Amino acid sequence: MARSEFRFVVDGVELSREQESLIAGEIQKAGLKALATAGAQLTNPLSVGHANLKLRPEWRGLWVLDGPFADDLGQKINDIGFWVQR
């Protein structure tokens, strides 16, 4: 399975939790827009992640999964009631 990882690091700047959450959300939107701009061929993408630092700070970010693993994970999330298929 192919994997590409992109990071954005800010060093030397004190940010509040609210600022970190806002920046994380904006980076998520920019990443999804970049996928579309690049013409990435996704068959059935599943986006997983959040910018809520109080929920799980180590999960801050966004994972875009595609293919059989995305289908399997999406079904598991749907089974516990967090995902609604469009």
C-alpha positions in Angstrom: 0.0 0.0 0.0 1.4 3.4 -0.9 1.7 6.1 1.7 2.7 9.7 1.5 3.0 11.9 4.6 3.2 15.7 4.8 3.9 17.7 7.9 3.6 21.3 8.9 5.8 22.3 11.9 5.8 25.6 13.8 8.8 26.1 16.1 9.5 29.0 18.4 6.0 30.4 18.5 3.7 30.1 21.5 0.2 29.2 20.4 -2.9 28.8 22.5 -5.0 25.6 22.3 -7.6 27.6 20.3 -5.0 28.7 17.8 -3.6 25.2 17.5 -7.1 23.9 16.8 -7.8 26.6 14.3 -4.5 26.0 12.4 -5.1 22.2 12.4 -8.5 22.6 10.8 -7.1 25.0 8.2 -4.3 22.5 7.3 -6.9 19.7 7.0 -8.9 21.8 4.5 -5.7 22.8 2.6 -4.6 19.1 2.4 -7.9 18.0 1.0 -7.9 20.8 -1.6 -4.4 19.9 -2.6 -5.5 16.3 -3.2 -8.2 17.6 -5.5 -5.8 20.0 -7.3 -3.3 17.3 -7.8 -5.9 15.1 -9.4 -5.4 12.2 -7.0 -7.4 9.2 -8.2 -9.3 8.1 -5.1 -11.9 5.4 -5.5 -13.7 5.5 -2.1 -11.8 7.8 0.3 -12.4 7.9 4.0 -11.1 10.9 6.0 -10.3 10.3 9.6 -9.1 12.9 12.1 -10.0 16.0 14.0 -8.7 19.2 15.5 -10.2 18.8 18.9 -7.2 18.8 21.2 -9.3 17.8 24.3 -10.5 14.6 22.6 -7.2 12.9 21.7 -4.3 15.3 21.2 -2.2 12.6 19.5 -4.8 12.2 16.8 -4.7 15.9 15.7 -4.5 15.8 12.0 -6.2 14.1 9.1 -5.7 10.7 7.5 -7.2 10.1 4.0 -7.6 6.4 3.4 -8.6 4.8 0.2 -9.1 1.3 -1.1 -10.0 -1.9 0.8 -8.6 -0.7 4.1 -10.8 2.4 3.9 -13.8 0.3 3.1 -13.1 -2.0 6.1 -12.5 0.8 8.5 -15.5 2.8 7.2 -17.7 -0.2 7.9 -16.4 -0.7 11.4 -17.0 3.0 12.2 -20.5 2.7 10.7 -21.2 -0.3 12.8 -20.6 1.7 16.0 -22.6 4.6 14.7 -20.1 7.3 14.0 -20.1 7.3 10.2 -23.0 7.8 7.9 -22.6 6.8 4.2 -23.7 9.4 1.8 
